[in-house]
Amino acid sequence: AILKREQSSPTTTAQDVWGLGLVIFEIITHDVPFPSVRFDGQVLKLLCEGEIPSLPAEVRESGNRSAPPDLVDIMMDCLQVEQGHRITAHEAAERLDVLYRSYK
């Protein structure tokens, strides 16, 4: 998915990082973004308008997270609407690698 303000620019790794954030969202929540929306076209419209899917309370609340806090933080950094605030692909890979190694 490409955010609305990014549609007119060439494809970048920042868009891939944002997509990674959506994949992590699905892994953490065991659900698709916007589960109440029934049609793919409506989901794409929301995403293109810069909407970020809501996290369930058990993921949002730091004291009661059902997912590793570091993974939630990576996801949130990937889902920043503004490319300049989003982590880079390299940083995402490094942080995911550190997280993976911490569970070995």
C-alpha positions as CSV (number, residue, x, y, z in Angstrom):
1,A,0.0,0.0,0.0
2,I,1.2,3.5,-0.8
3,L,0.2,6.5,1.3
4,K,-1.7,9.2,-0.6
5,R,1.1,11.7,-0.4
6,E,3.6,9.1,-1.7
7,Q,1.5,8.0,-4.7
8,S,3.0,10.6,-7.1
9,S,6.6,10.0,-6.1
10,P,8.7,7.0,-7.3
11,T,8.6,3.9,-5.2
12,T,11.1,4.0,-2.3
13,T,12.2,1.8,0.5
14,A,10.3,4.0,2.8
15,Q,7.1,2.7,1.3
16,D,8.4,-0.9,1.8
17,V,9.1,0.0,5.5
18,W,5.6,1.2,5.9
19,G,4.3,-2.0,4.3
20,L,6.5,-4.0,6.8
21,G,4.7,-2.1,9.6
22,L,1.4,-3.4,8.3
23,V,2.8,-7.0,8.2
24,I,4.0,-6.6,11.8
25,F,0.6,-5.3,12.7
26,E,-1.1,-8.4,11.4
27,I,1.4,-10.6,13.2
28,I,0.9,-8.9,16.5
29,T,-2.8,-8.5,16.4
30,H,-3.6,-11.7,14.5
31,D,-6.0,-9.6,12.4
32,V,-6.0,-7.5,9.3
33,P,-5.9,-3.7,9.6
34,F,-9.4,-2.2,9.7
35,P,-11.2,-5.6,10.4
36,S,-14.6,-3.9,10.4
37,V,-14.1,-2.7,6.8
38,R,-15.5,-5.4,4.4
39,F,-14.1,-4.4,1.0
40,D,-10.4,-4.2,0.0
41,G,-11.1,-1.0,-1.9
42,Q,-12.3,0.7,1.3
43,V,-9.2,-0.5,3.2
44,L,-6.9,0.9,0.4
45,K,-8.8,4.2,0.5
46,L,-8.2,4.5,4.3
47,L,-4.5,3.6,3.9
48,C,-4.0,6.0,1.1
49,E,-5.6,8.8,3.2
50,G,-3.0,8.1,5.8
51,E,-5.1,6.3,8.3
52,I,-3.2,4.0,10.7
53,P,-5.0,0.9,12.0
54,S,-6.0,1.0,15.7
55,L,-4.2,-1.3,18.0
56,P,-6.1,-3.4,20.5
57,A,-5.7,-2.2,24.1
58,E,-3.6,-5.3,25.0
59,V,-1.0,-4.2,22.5
60,R,-1.3,-0.4,23.1
61,E,-0.9,-0.5,26.9
62,S,2.8,-0.9,27.7
63,G,2.2,-2.6,31.1
64,N,-0.1,-5.2,29.5
65,R,1.4,-5.9,26.1
66,S,0.6,-9.2,24.5
67,A,3.5,-8.7,22.1
68,P,7.1,-7.9,22.7
69,P,7.3,-4.2,23.4
70,D,10.4,-3.8,21.1
71,L,8.4,-5.3,18.2
72,V,5.5,-2.9,18.9
73,D,7.9,0.0,18.9
74,I,9.5,-1.2,15.6
75,M,6.0,-1.5,14.1
76,M,5.0,2.0,15.2
77,D,8.2,3.5,13.8
78,C,7.5,1.8,10.5
79,L,4.0,3.1,10.4
80,Q,4.9,6.8,10.7
81,V,2.9,8.7,8.1
82,E,5.7,11.1,7.2
83,Q,8.6,9.4,5.5
84,G,11.0,11.6,7.3
85,H,9.8,10.3,10.7
86,R,9.8,6.6,9.5
87,I,12.8,4.4,10.3
88,T,14.9,3.3,7.4
89,A,14.9,-0.2,6.0
90,H,18.4,-0.7,7.3
91,E,17.4,0.4,10.8
92,A,14.3,-1.8,10.7
93,A,16.5,-4.8,9.7
94,E,19.0,-4.1,12.5
95,R,16.3,-3.7,15.2
96,L,14.5,-6.9,14.1
97,D,17.8,-8.7,14.1
98,V,18.6,-7.5,17.7
99,L,15.1,-8.6,18.7
100,Y,15.5,-12.0,17.1
101,R,18.8,-12.6,18.8
102,S,17.4,-11.7,22.2
103,Y,15.0,-14.6,21.9
104,K,17.6,-17.2,20.8
